[in-house]
Amino acid sequence: MSHVARERRARIPDHRHCTICGRPVPPQEEVCSPECRKTYEDRLRRERRTRLFLLILYIALLGSLFVIFFLPR
């Protein structure tokens, strides 16, 4: 790396990027604005709901397979 590139890299402040829009934010923040916060929370809520639905689906599938294969006829 050249001397100029090393100096330029050293001047970039420590930061992260907003998980929604990609703008730079302080390291302790997840998002940059209230709109991004709402979008982020909606996304988390949707992911939790999807995970719960899949868990219920797996349990129902395993239960039905148990009934089909292990209960006497």
mmCIF file of the N, C-alpha and C atoms, coordinates in Angstrom:
data_MODEL
# 
_entry.id   MODEL 
# 
loop_
_atom_site.group_PDB 
_atom_site.id 
_atom_site.type_symbol 
_atom_site.label_atom_id 
_atom_site.label_alt_id 
_atom_site.label_comp_id 
_atom_site.label_asym_id 
_atom_site.label_entity_id 
_atom_site.label_seq_id 
_atom_site.pdbx_PDB_ins_code 
_atom_site.Cartn_x 
_atom_site.Cartn_y 
_atom_site.Cartn_z 
_atom_site.occupancy 
_atom_site.B_iso_or_equiv 
_atom_site.pdbx_formal_charge 
_atom_site.auth_seq_id 
_atom_site.auth_comp_id 
_atom_site.auth_asym_id 
_atom_site.auth_atom_id 
_atom_site.pdbx_PDB_model_num 
ATOM 1   N N  . MET A 1 1  ? 0.845   -1.164  0.000  1.00 0.00 ? 1  MET A N  1 
ATOM 2   C CA . MET A 1 1  ? 0.000   0.000   0.000  1.00 0.00 ? 1  MET A CA 1 
ATOM 3   C C  . MET A 1 1  ? 0.895   1.233   0.000  1.00 0.00 ? 1  MET A C  1 
ATOM 4   N N  . SER A 1 2  ? 0.548   2.198   -0.802 1.00 0.00 ? 2  SER A N  1 
ATOM 5   C CA . SER A 1 2  ? 1.376   3.400   -0.894 1.00 0.00 ? 2  SER A CA 1 
ATOM 6   C C  . SER A 1 2  ? 1.186   4.281   0.340  1.00 0.00 ? 2  SER A C  1 
ATOM 7   N N  . HIS A 1 3  ? 2.102   5.205   0.507  1.00 0.00 ? 3  HIS A N  1 
ATOM 8   C CA . HIS A 1 3  ? 2.066   6.117   1.644  1.00 0.00 ? 3  HIS A CA 1 
ATOM 9   C C  . HIS A 1 3  ? 0.791   6.963   1.612  1.00 0.00 ? 3  HIS A C  1 
ATOM 10  N N  . VAL A 1 4  ? 0.399   7.434   0.443  1.00 0.00 ? 4  VAL A N  1 
ATOM 11  C CA . VAL A 1 4  ? -0.800  8.269   0.305  1.00 0.00 ? 4  VAL A CA 1 
ATOM 12  C C  . VAL A 1 4  ? -2.045  7.465   0.668  1.00 0.00 ? 4  VAL A C  1 
ATOM 13  N N  . ALA A 1 5  ? -2.130  6.236   0.193  1.00 0.00 ? 5  ALA A N  1 
ATOM 14  C CA . ALA A 1 5  ? -3.291  5.394   0.489  1.00 0.00 ? 5  ALA A CA 1 
ATOM 15  C C  . ALA A 1 5  ? -3.375  5.092   1.981  1.00 0.00 ? 5  ALA A C  1 
ATOM 16  N N  . ARG A 1 6  ? -2.238  4.874   2.626  1.00 0.00 ? 6  ARG A N  1 
ATOM 17  C CA . ARG A 1 6  ? -2.216  4.592   4.055  1.00 0.00 ? 6  ARG A CA 1 
ATOM 18  C C  . ARG A 1 6  ? -2.709  5.803   4.847  1.00 0.00 ? 6  ARG A C  1 
ATOM 19  N N  . GLU A 1 7  ? -2.278  7.008   4.458  1.00 0.00 ? 7  GLU A N  1 
ATOM 20  C CA . GLU A 1 7  ? -2.734  8.227   5.131  1.00 0.00 ? 7  GLU A CA 1 
ATOM 21  C C  . GLU A 1 7  ? -4.222  8.426   4.928  1.00 0.00 ? 7  GLU A C  1 
ATOM 22  N N  . ARG A 1 8  ? -4.687  8.196   3.733  1.00 0.00 ? 8  ARG A N  1 
ATOM 23  C CA . ARG A 1 8  ? -6.103  8.385   3.427  1.00 0.00 ? 8  ARG A CA 1 
ATOM 24  C C  . ARG A 1 8  ? -6.958  7.404   4.234  1.00 0.00 ? 8  ARG A C  1 
ATOM 25  N N  . ARG A 1 9  ? -6.496  6.181   4.355  1.00 0.00 ? 9  ARG A N  1 
ATOM 26  C CA . ARG A 1 9  ? -7.227  5.164   5.097  1.00 0.00 ? 9  ARG A CA 1 
ATOM 27  C C  . ARG A 1 9  ? -7.274  5.506   6.584  1.00 0.00 ? 9  ARG A C  1 
ATOM 28  N N  . ALA A 1 10 ? -6.228  6.108   7.112  1.00 0.00 ? 10 ALA A N  1 
ATOM 29  C CA . ALA A 1 10 ? -6.150  6.437   8.528  1.00 0.00 ? 10 ALA A CA 1 
ATOM 30  C C  . ALA A 1 10 ? -7.124  7.549   8.908  1.00 0.00 ? 10 ALA A C  1 
ATOM 31  N N  . ARG A 1 11 ? -7.566  8.362   7.969  1.00 0.00 ? 11 ARG A N  1 
ATOM 32  C CA . ARG A 1 11 ? -8.449  9.481   8.277  1.00 0.00 ? 11 ARG A CA 1 
ATOM 33  C C  . ARG A 1 11 ? -9.920  9.082   8.348  1.00 0.00 ? 11 ARG A C  1 
ATOM 34  N N  . ILE A 1 12 ? -10.285 7.887   7.925  1.00 0.00 ? 12 ILE A N  1 
ATOM 35  C CA . ILE A 1 12 ? -11.689 7.467   7.961  1.00 0.00 ? 12 ILE A CA 1 
ATOM 36  C C  . ILE A 1 12 ? -12.063 7.159   9.407  1.00 0.00 ? 12 ILE A C  1 
ATOM 37  N N  . PRO A 1 13 ? -13.078 7.842   9.953  1.00 0.00 ? 13 PRO A N  1 
ATOM 38  C CA . PRO A 1 13 ? -13.462 7.587   11.348 1.00 0.00 ? 13 PRO A CA 1 
ATOM 39  C C  . PRO A 1 13 ? -14.101 6.204   11.495 1.00 0.00 ? 13 PRO A C  1 
ATOM 40  N N  . ASP A 1 14 ? -14.015 5.675   12.707 1.00 0.00 ? 14 ASP A N  1 
ATOM 41  C CA . ASP A 1 14 ? -14.603 4.375   13.007 1.00 0.00 ? 14 ASP A CA 1 
ATOM 42  C C  . ASP A 1 14 ? -16.120 4.472   12.834 1.00 0.00 ? 14 ASP A C  1 
ATOM 43  N N  . HIS A 1 15 ? -16.699 3.563   12.062 1.00 0.00 ? 15 HIS A N  1 
ATOM 44  C CA . HIS A 1 15 ? -18.133 3.615   11.803 1.00 0.00 ? 15 HIS A CA 1 
ATOM 45  C C  . HIS A 1 15 ? -18.644 2.265   11.330 1.00 0.00 ? 15 HIS A C  1 
ATOM 46  N N  . ARG A 1 16 ? -19.956 2.149   11.281 1.00 0.00 ? 16 ARG A N  1 
ATOM 47  C CA . ARG A 1 16 ? -20.655 1.020   10.676 1.00 0.00 ? 16 ARG A CA 1 
ATOM 48  C C  . ARG A 1 16 ? -21.543 1.604   9.601  1.00 0.00 ? 16 ARG A C  1 
ATOM 49  N N  . HIS A 1 17 ? -22.322 0.735   8.979  1.00 0.00 ? 17 HIS A N  1 
ATOM 50  C CA . HIS A 1 17 ? -23.273 1.212   7.987  1.00 0.00 ? 17 HIS A CA 1 
ATOM 51  C C  . HIS A 1 17 ? -24.675 0.802   8.404  1.00 0.00 ? 17 HIS A C  1 
ATOM 52  N N  . CYS A 1 18 ? -25.624 1.674   8.123  1.00 0.00 ? 18 CYS A N  1 
ATOM 53  C CA . CYS A 1 18 ? -27.028 1.419   8.426  1.00 0.00 ? 18 CYS A CA 1 
ATOM 54  C C  . CYS A 1 18 ? -27.430 0.097   7.765  1.00 0.00 ? 18 CYS A C  1 
ATOM 55  N N  . THR A 1 19 ? -28.098 -0.774  8.527  1.00 0.00 ? 19 THR A N  1 
ATOM 56  C CA . THR A 1 19 ? -28.478 -2.080  7.990  1.00 0.00 ? 19 THR A CA 1 
ATOM 57  C C  . THR A 1 19 ? -29.590 -1.981  6.957  1.00 0.00 ? 19 THR A C  1 
ATOM 58  N N  . ILE A 1 20 ? -30.249 -0.835  6.870  1.00 0.00 ? 20 ILE A N  1 
ATOM 59  C CA . ILE A 1 20 ? -31.345 -0.659  5.916  1.00 0.00 ? 20 ILE A CA 1 
ATOM 60  C C  . ILE A 1 20 ? -30.878 0.062   4.657  1.00 0.00 ? 20 ILE A C  1 
ATOM 61  N N  . CYS A 1 21 ? -30.293 1.255   4.817  1.00 0.00 ? 21 CYS A N  1 
ATOM 62  C CA . CYS A 1 21 ? -29.969 2.065   3.632  1.00 0.00 ? 21 CYS A CA 1 
ATOM 63  C C  . CYS A 1 21 ? -28.475 2.129   3.311  1.00 0.00 ? 21 CYS A C  1 
ATOM 64  N N  . GLY A 1 22 ? -27.610 1.732   4.252  1.00 0.00 ? 22 GLY A N  1 
ATOM 65  C CA . GLY A 1 22 ? -26.179 1.701   3.978  1.00 0.00 ? 22 GLY A CA 1 
ATOM 66  C C  . GLY A 1 22 ? -25.416 2.969   4.308  1.00 0.00 ? 22 GLY A C  1 
ATOM 67  N N  . ARG A 1 23 ? -26.068 3.983   4.863  1.00 0.00 ? 23 ARG A N  1 
ATOM 68  C CA . ARG A 1 23 ? -25.364 5.210   5.241  1.00 0.00 ? 23 ARG A CA 1 
ATOM 69  C C  . ARG A 1 23 ? -24.448 4.945   6.437  1.00 0.00 ? 23 ARG A C  1 
ATOM 70  N N  . PRO A 1 24 ? -23.353 5.685   6.552  1.00 0.00 ? 24 PRO A N  1 
ATOM 71  C CA . PRO A 1 24 ? -22.467 5.500   7.710  1.00 0.00 ? 24 PRO A CA 1 
ATOM 72  C C  . PRO A 1 24 ? -23.153 5.966   8.999  1.00 0.00 ? 24 PRO A C  1 
ATOM 73  N N  . VAL A 1 25 ? -22.974 5.197   10.061 1.00 0.00 ? 25 VAL A N  1 
ATOM 74  C CA . VAL A 1 25 ? -23.514 5.532   11.384 1.00 0.00 ? 25 VAL A CA 1 
ATOM 75  C C  . VAL A 1 25 ? -22.430 5.252   12.419 1.00 0.00 ? 25 VAL A C  1 
ATOM 76  N N  . PRO A 1 26 ? -22.554 5.808   13.630 1.00 0.00 ? 26 PRO A N  1 
ATOM 77  C CA . PRO A 1 26 ? -21.574 5.506   14.683 1.00 0.00 ? 26 PRO A CA 1 
ATOM 78  C C  . PRO A 1 26 ? -21.537 4.000   14.979 1.00 0.00 ? 26 PRO A C  1 
ATOM 79  N N  . PRO A 1 27 ? -20.426 3.504   15.504 1.00 0.00 ? 27 PRO A N  1 
ATOM 80  C CA . PRO A 1 27 ? -20.270 2.057   15.718 1.00 0.00 ? 27 PRO A CA 1 
ATOM 81  C C  . PRO A 1 27 ? -21.327 1.426   16.622 1.00 0.00 ? 27 PRO A C  1 
ATOM 82  N N  . GLN A 1 28 ? -21.877 2.162   17.560 1.00 0.00 ? 28 GLN A N  1 
ATOM 83  C CA . GLN A 1 28 ? -22.846 1.581   18.484 1.00 0.00 ? 28 GLN A CA 1 
ATOM 84  C C  . GLN A 1 28 ? -24.278 1.595   17.941 1.00 0.00 ? 28 GLN A C  1 
ATOM 85  N N  . GLU A 1 29 ? -24.523 2.248   16.825 1.00 0.00 ? 29 GLU A N  1 
ATOM 86  C CA . GLU A 1 29 ? -25.866 2.343   16.247 1.00 0.00 ? 29 GLU A CA 1 
ATOM 87  C C  . GLU A 1 29 ? -26.096 1.258   15.200 1.00 0.00 ? 29 GLU A C  1 
ATOM 88  N N  . GLU A 1 30 ? -27.355 0.863   15.022 1.00 0.00 ? 30 GLU A N  1 
ATOM 89  C CA . GLU A 1 30 ? -27.730 -0.098  13.982 1.00 0.00 ? 30 GLU A CA 1 
ATOM 90  C C  . GLU A 1 30 ? -28.251 0.618   12.736 1.00 0.00 ? 30 GLU A C  1 
ATOM 91  N N  . VAL A 1 31 ? -29.013 1.698   12.963 1.00 0.00 ? 31 VAL A N  1 
ATOM 92  C CA . VAL A 1 31 ? -29.672 2.400   11.861 1.00 0.00 ? 31 VAL A CA 1 
ATOM 93  C C  . VAL A 1 31 ? -29.426 3.897   11.966 1.00 0.00 ? 31 VAL A C  1 
ATOM 94  N N  . CYS A 1 32 ? -29.748 4.616   10.888 1.00 0.00 ? 32 CYS A N  1 
ATOM 95  C CA . CYS A 1 32 ? -29.393 6.037   10.836 1.00 0.00 ? 32 CYS A CA 1 
ATOM 96  C C  . CYS A 1 32 ? -30.549 6.993   11.126 1.00 0.00 ? 32 CYS A C  1 
ATOM 97  N N  . SER A 1 33 ? -31.802 6.547   10.990 1.00 0.00 ? 33 SER A N  1 
ATOM 98  C CA . SER A 1 33 ? -32.922 7.474   11.140 1.00 0.00 ? 33 SER A CA 1 
ATOM 99  C C  . SER A 1 33 ? -34.145 6.747   11.694 1.00 0.00 ? 33 SER A C  1 
ATOM 100 N N  . PRO A 1 34 ? -35.151 7.507   12.127 1.00 0.00 ? 34 PRO A N  1 
ATOM 101 C CA . PRO A 1 34 ? -36.390 6.873   12.609 1.00 0.00 ? 34 PRO A CA 1 
ATOM 102 C C  . PRO A 1 34 ? -37.089 6.033   11.531 1.00 0.00 ? 34 PRO A C  1 
ATOM 103 N N  . GLU A 1 35 ? -37.016 6.470   10.278 1.00 0.00 ? 35 GLU A N  1 
ATOM 104 C CA . GLU A 1 35 ? -37.641 5.677   9.205  1.00 0.00 ? 35 GLU A CA 1 
ATOM 105 C C  . GLU A 1 35 ? -36.940 4.327   9.065  1.00 0.00 ? 35 GLU A C  1 
ATOM 106 N N  . CYS A 1 36 ? -35.607 4.353   9.109  1.00 0.00 ? 36 CYS A N  1 
ATOM 107 C CA . CYS A 1 36 ? -34.844 3.102   9.018  1.00 0.00 ? 36 CYS A CA 1 
ATOM 108 C C  . CYS A 1 36 ? -35.091 2.240   10.255 1.00 0.00 ? 36 CYS A C  1 
ATOM 109 N N  . ARG A 1 37 ? -35.238 2.861   11.433 1.00 0.00 ? 37 ARG A N  1 
ATOM 110 C CA . ARG A 1 37 ? -35.532 2.124   12.668 1.00 0.00 ? 37 ARG A CA 1 
ATOM 111 C C  . ARG A 1 37 ? -36.856 1.375   12.524 1.00 0.00 ? 37 ARG A C  1 
ATOM 112 N N  . LYS A 1 38 ? -37.885 2.049   11.983 1.00 0.00 ? 38 LYS A N  1 
ATOM 113 C CA . LYS A 1 38 ? -39.193 1.413   11.806 1.00 0.00 ? 38 LYS A CA 1 
ATOM 114 C C  . LYS A 1 38 ? -39.088 0.258   10.813 1.00 0.00 ? 38 LYS A C  1 
ATOM 115 N N  . THR A 1 39 ? -38.393 0.480   9.707  1.00 0.00 ? 39 THR A N  1 
ATOM 116 C CA . THR A 1 39 ? -38.211 -0.574  8.709  1.00 0.00 ? 39 THR A CA 1 
ATOM 117 C C  . THR A 1 39 ? -37.462 -1.753  9.318  1.00 0.00 ? 39 THR A C  1 
ATOM 118 N N  . TYR A 1 40 ? -36.425 -1.469  10.111 1.00 0.00 ? 40 TYR A N  1 
ATOM 119 C CA . TYR A 1 40 ? -35.624 -2.507  10.761 1.00 0.00 ? 40 TYR A CA 1 
ATOM 120 C C  . TYR A 1 40 ? -36.478 -3.322  11.734 1.00 0.00 ? 40 TYR A C  1 
ATOM 121 N N  . GLU A 1 41 ? -37.282 -2.635  12.560 1.00 0.00 ? 41 GLU A N  1 
ATOM 122 C CA . GLU A 1 41 ? -38.139 -3.333  13.519 1.00 0.00 ? 41 GLU A CA 1 
ATOM 123 C C  . GLU A 1 41 ? -39.213 -4.150  12.813 1.00 0.00 ? 41 GLU A C  1 
ATOM 124 N N  . ASP A 1 42 ? -39.779 -3.616  11.722 1.00 0.00 ? 42 ASP A N  1 
ATOM 125 C CA . ASP A 1 42 ? -40.762 -4.378  10.943 1.00 0.00 ? 42 ASP A CA 1 
ATOM 126 C C  . ASP A 1 42 ? -40.132 -5.638  10.363 1.00 0.00 ? 42 ASP A C  1 
ATOM 127 N N  . ARG A 1 43 ? -38.914 -5.505  9.880  1.00 0.00 ? 43 ARG A N  1 
ATOM 128 C CA . ARG A 1 43 ? -38.207 -6.662  9.310  1.00 0.00 ? 43 ARG A CA 1 
ATOM 129 C C  . ARG A 1 43 ? -37.947 -7.720  10.383 1.00 0.00 ? 43 ARG A C  1 
ATOM 130 N N  . LEU A 1 44 ? -37.509 -7.285  11.580 1.00 0.00 ? 44 LEU A N  1 
ATOM 131 C CA . LEU A 1 44 ? -37.280 -8.229  12.677 1.00 0.00 ? 44 LEU A CA 1 
ATOM 132 C C  . LEU A 1 44 ? -38.567 -8.938  13.080 1.00 0.00 ? 44 LEU A C  1 
ATOM 133 N N  . ARG A 1 45 ? -39.664 -8.184  13.159 1.00 0.00 ? 45 ARG A N  1 
ATOM 134 C CA . ARG A 1 45 ? -40.955 -8.762  13.518 1.00 0.00 ? 45 ARG A CA 1 
ATOM 135 C C  . ARG A 1 45 ? -41.385 -9.812  12.494 1.00 0.00 ? 45 ARG A C  1 
ATOM 136 N N  . ARG A 1 46 ? -41.203 -9.499  11.215 1.00 0.00 ? 46 ARG A N  1 
ATOM 137 C CA . ARG A 1 46 ? -41.563 -10.423 10.135 1.00 0.00 ? 46 ARG A CA 1 
ATOM 138 C C  . ARG A 1 46 ? -40.701 -11.691 10.188 1.00 0.00 ? 46 ARG A C  1 
ATOM 139 N N  . GLU A 1 47 ? -39.403 -11.523 10.466 1.00 0.00 ? 47 GLU A N  1 
ATOM 140 C CA . GLU A 1 47 ? -38.513 -12.689 10.573 1.00 0.00 ? 47 GLU A CA 1 
ATOM 141 C C  . GLU A 1 47 ? -38.901 -13.580 11.749 1.00 0.00 ? 47 GLU A C  1 
ATOM 142 N N  . ARG A 1 48 ? -39.239 -12.978 12.901 1.00 0.00 ? 48 ARG A N  1 
ATOM 143 C CA . ARG A 1 48 ? -39.668 -13.767 14.064 1.00 0.00 ? 48 ARG A CA 1 
ATOM 144 C C  . ARG A 1 48 ? -40.952 -14.528 13.760 1.00 0.00 ? 48 ARG A C  1 
ATOM 145 N N  . ARG A 1 49 ? -41.892 -13.875 13.103 1.00 0.00 ? 49 ARG A N  1 
ATOM 146 C CA . ARG A 1 49 ? -43.160 -14.517 12.749 1.00 0.00 ? 49 ARG A CA 1 
ATOM 147 C C  . ARG A 1 49 ? -42.920 -15.686 11.800 1.00 0.00 ? 49 ARG A C  1 
ATOM 148 N N  . THR A 1 50 ? -42.035 -15.501 10.824 1.00 0.00 ? 50 THR A N  1 
ATOM 149 C CA . THR A 1 50 ? -41.716 -16.570 9.875  1.00 0.00 ? 50 THR A CA 1 
ATOM 150 C C  . THR A 1 50 ? -41.058 -17.743 10.591 1.00 0.00 ? 50 THR A C  1 
ATOM 151 N N  . ARG A 1 51 ? -40.115 -17.456 11.506 1.00 0.00 ? 51 ARG A N  1 
ATOM 152 C CA . ARG A 1 51 ? -39.463 -18.528 12.265 1.00 0.00 ? 51 ARG A CA 1 
ATOM 153 C C  . ARG A 1 51 ? -40.465 -19.312 13.104 1.00 0.00 ? 51 ARG A C  1 
ATOM 154 N N  . LEU A 1 52 ? -41.390 -18.610 13.753 1.00 0.00 ? 52 LEU A N  1 
ATOM 155 C CA . LEU A 1 52 ? -42.410 -19.269 14.561 1.00 0.00 ? 52 LEU A CA 1 
ATOM 156 C C  . LEU A 1 52 ? -43.309 -20.141 13.686 1.00 0.00 ? 52 LEU A C  1 
ATOM 157 N N  . PHE A 1 53 ? -43.719 -19.636 12.540 1.00 0.00 ? 53 PHE A N  1 
ATOM 158 C CA . PHE A 1 53 ? -44.553 -20.399 11.612 1.00 0.00 ? 53 PHE A CA 1 
ATOM 159 C C  . PHE A 1 53 ? -43.835 -21.672 11.167 1.00 0.00 ? 53 PHE A C  1 
ATOM 160 N N  . LEU A 1 54 ? -42.556 -21.568 10.817 1.00 0.00 ? 54 LEU A N  1 
ATOM 161 C CA . LEU A 1 54 ? -41.799 -22.744 10.386 1.00 0.00 ? 54 LEU A CA 1 
ATOM 162 C C  . LEU A 1 54 ? -41.638 -23.749 11.522 1.00 0.00 ? 54 LEU A C  1 
ATOM 163 N N  . LEU A 1 55 ? -41.425 -23.280 12.745 1.00 0.00 ? 55 LEU A N  1 
ATOM 164 C CA . LEU A 1 55 ? -41.322 -24.176 13.889 1.00 0.00 ? 55 LEU A CA 1 
ATOM 165 C C  . LEU A 1 55 ? -42.624 -24.949 14.081 1.00 0.00 ? 55 LEU A C  1 
ATOM 166 N N  . ILE A 1 56 ? -43.746 -24.257 14.021 1.00 0.00 ? 56 ILE A N  1 
ATOM 167 C CA . ILE A 1 56 ? -45.049 -24.913 14.151 1.00 0.00 ? 56 ILE A CA 1 
ATOM 168 C C  . ILE A 1 56 ? -45.260 -25.906 13.018 1.00 0.00 ? 56 ILE A C  1 
ATOM 169 N N  . LEU A 1 57 ? -44.878 -25.539 11.810 1.00 0.00 ? 57 LEU A N  1 
ATOM 170 C CA . LEU A 1 57 ? -45.008 -26.432 10.658 1.00 0.00 ? 57 LEU A CA 1 
ATOM 171 C C  . LEU A 1 57 ? -44.165 -27.694 10.843 1.00 0.00 ? 57 LEU A C  1 
ATOM 172 N N  . TYR A 1 58 ? -42.925 -27.551 11.302 1.00 0.00 ? 58 TYR A N  1 
ATOM 173 C CA . TYR A 1 58 ? -42.058 -28.712 11.534 1.00 0.00 ? 58 TYR A CA 1 
ATOM 174 C C  . TYR A 1 58 ? -42.639 -29.631 12.605 1.00 0.00 ? 58 TYR A C  1 
ATOM 175 N N  . ILE A 1 59 ? -43.138 -29.047 13.686 1.00 0.00 ? 59 ILE A N  1 
ATOM 176 C CA . ILE A 1 59 ? -43.726 -29.854 14.757 1.00 0.00 ? 59 ILE A CA 1 
ATOM 177 C C  . ILE A 1 59 ? -44.950 -30.603 14.238 1.00 0.00 ? 59 ILE A C  1 
ATOM 178 N N  . ALA A 1 60 ? -45.794 -29.926 13.471 1.00 0.00 ? 60 ALA A N  1 
ATOM 179 C CA . ALA A 1 60 ? -46.977 -30.581 12.904 1.00 0.00 ? 60 ALA A CA 1 
ATOM 180 C C  . ALA A 1 60 ? -46.573 -31.699 11.951 1.00 0.00 ? 60 ALA A C  1 
ATOM 181 N N  . LEU A 1 61 ? -45.564 -31.472 11.139 1.00 0.00 ? 61 LEU A N  1 
ATOM 182 C CA . LEU A 1 61 ? -45.093 -32.493 10.204 1.00 0.00 ? 61 LEU A CA 1 
ATOM 183 C C  . LEU A 1 61 ? -44.536 -33.703 10.951 1.00 0.00 ? 61 LEU A C  1 
ATOM 184 N N  . LEU A 1 62 ? -43.708 -33.465 11.960 1.00 0.00 ? 62 LEU A N  1 
ATOM 185 C CA . LEU A 1 62 ? -43.165 -34.571 12.748 1.00 0.00 ? 62 LEU A CA 1 
ATOM 186 C C  . LEU A 1 62 ? -44.270 -35.322 13.482 1.00 0.00 ? 62 LEU A C  1 
ATOM 187 N N  . GLY A 1 63 ? -45.231 -34.595 14.013 1.00 0.00 ? 63 GLY A N  1 
ATOM 188 C CA . GLY A 1 63 ? -46.357 -35.242 14.692 1.00 0.00 ? 63 GLY A CA 1 
ATOM 189 C C  . GLY A 1 63 ? -47.165 -36.110 13.746 1.00 0.00 ? 63 GLY A C  1 
ATOM 190 N N  . SER A 1 64 ? -47.443 -35.612 12.566 1.00 0.00 ? 64 SER A N  1 
ATOM 191 C CA . SER A 1 64 ? -48.220 -36.404 11.604 1.00 0.00 ? 64 SER A CA 1 
ATOM 192 C C  . SER A 1 64 ? -47.422 -37.617 11.133 1.00 0.00 ? 64 SER A C  1 
ATOM 193 N N  . LEU A 1 65 ? -46.117 -37.482 10.938 1.00 0.00 ? 65 LEU A N  1 
ATOM 194 C CA . LEU A 1 65 ? -45.297 -38.639 10.570 1.00 0.00 ? 65 LEU A CA 1 
ATOM 195 C C  . LEU A 1 65 ? -45.269 -39.672 11.695 1.00 0.00 ? 65 LEU A C  1 
ATOM 196 N N  . PHE A 1 66 ? -45.203 -39.215 12.922 1.00 0.00 ? 66 PHE A N  1 
ATOM 197 C CA . PHE A 1 66 ? -45.245 -40.129 14.063 1.00 0.00 ? 66 PHE A CA 1 
ATOM 198 C C  . PHE A 1 66 ? -46.556 -40.904 14.069 1.00 0.00 ? 66 PHE A C  1 
ATOM 199 N N  . VAL A 1 67 ? -47.659 -40.219 13.867 1.00 0.00 ? 67 VAL A N  1 
ATOM 200 C CA . VAL A 1 67 ? -48.971 -40.875 13.847 1.00 0.00 ? 67 VAL A CA 1 
ATOM 201 C C  . VAL A 1 67 ? -49.040 -41.885 12.713 1.00 0.00 ? 67 VAL A C  1 
ATOM 202 N N  . ILE A 1 68 ? -48.571 -41.535 11.547 1.00 0.00 ? 68 ILE A N  1 
ATOM 203 C CA . ILE A 1 68 ? -48.647 -42.423 10.382 1.00 0.00 ? 68 ILE A CA 1 
ATOM 204 C C  . ILE A 1 68 ? -47.783 -43.667 10.579 1.00 0.00 ? 68 ILE A C  1 
ATOM 205 N N  . PHE A 1 69 ? -46.573 -43.519 11.090 1.00 0.00 ? 69 PHE A N  1 
ATOM 206 C CA . PHE A 1 69 ? -45.636 -44.640 11.137 1.00 0.00 ? 69 PHE A CA 1 
ATOM 207 C C  . PHE A 1 69 ? -45.655 -45.455 12.434 1.00 0.00 ? 69 PHE A C  1 
ATOM 208 N N  . PHE A 1 70 ? -45.994 -44.866 13.556 1.00 0.00 ? 70 PHE A N  1 
ATOM 209 C CA . PHE A 1 70 ? -45.805 -45.576 14.817 1.00 0.00 ? 70 PHE A CA 1 
ATOM 210 C C  . PHE A 1 70 ? -47.081 -45.973 15.544 1.00 0.00 ? 70 PHE A C  1 
ATOM 211 N N  . LEU A 1 71 ? -48.209 -45.465 15.179 1.00 0.00 ? 71 LEU A N  1 
ATOM 212 C CA . LEU A 1 71 ? -49.439 -45.889 15.842 1.00 0.00 ? 71 LEU A CA 1 
ATOM 213 C C  . LEU A 1 71 ? -49.975 -47.144 15.166 1.00 0.00 ? 71 LEU A C  1 
ATOM 214 N N  . PRO A 1 72 ? -50.452 -48.103 15.958 1.00 0.00 ? 72 PRO A N  1 
ATOM 215 C CA . PRO A 1 72 ? -50.979 -49.333 15.351 1.00 0.00 ? 72 PRO A CA 1 
ATOM 216 C C  . PRO A 1 72 ? -52.252 -49.062 14.563 1.00 0.00 ? 72 PRO A C  1 
ATOM 217 N N  . ARG A 1 73 ? -52.456 -49.906 13.580 1.00 0.00 ? 73 ARG A N  1 
ATOM 218 C CA . ARG A 1 73 ? -53.648 -49.731 12.734 1.00 0.00 ? 73 ARG A CA 1 
ATOM 219 C C  . ARG A 1 73 ? -54.766 -50.604 13.180 1.00 0.00 ? 73 ARG A C  1 
# 
